[in-house]
Structure formats: structure tokens, C-alpha cells
Amino acid sequence: MQTTNTPNTLDDFVDLRELLPRVEQTFPTEQSAKWFIRQHRHELVEAGALIVLTGRLRFNPQRFKEAAVNIGRNLAKGRVAA
């Protein structure tokens, strides 16, 4: 589900606290974002939206949004388990 071929740099990634304001329209609470991340971790990694460094999750905000749209589209088609 890779969304783009542009390489990431470490500066492209933020922690969850920095991601939340960028996605609050879709994920209004921290718990809703965490649930989505738990349910779709593999897809987020494959999309280049999620990495783990020193045991901490880091997110590429733009790729996270793109991955969320793709995951939602696949859910609508019945291709991803909720």
C-alpha cells in the first residue's frame, strides 16, 4: 500500500502528540487514533506512515492521512477487516 516513492527523512516523522492536531477531524480523541493505529498497524507501516524508533511510534503525517483514506476505501469495499 505504499502511497508514494519519495523517500522519508527522520525529520518527516512526528510523535503521536504532534500527529493528533493534524488528524483531529477524523480522529477526535487520542483513543480513537490509537485504536485505528492498533487495528491498521501493518497497513500504516507498508504505506510509510509509521515507524518505530527507540521503542516509540513515529508518524509521517501526510502519509498517515493518505493511508487512512486508502484503508477507509478498502473497508468500504470489504477488503480490510475492521
C-alpha positions, 0 to 999 in steps of 0.5 A: 500500500505504499502511497508514494516513492519519495523517500522519508527523512527522520525529520518527516516523522512526528510523535503521536502528540504532534500527529493528533492536531493534524488528524483531529477531524477524523480522529477526535480523541487520542483513543480513537487514533490509537485504536485505528493505529492498533487495528491498521498497524501493518497497513500504516507501516507498508504505506510509510506512515509509521515507524518505530524508533527507540521503542516509540511510534513515529508518524509521517503525517501526510502519509498517515492521512493518505493511508487512512483514506486508502484503508477507509476505501478498502473497508468500504469495499470489504477488503480490510477487516475492521 
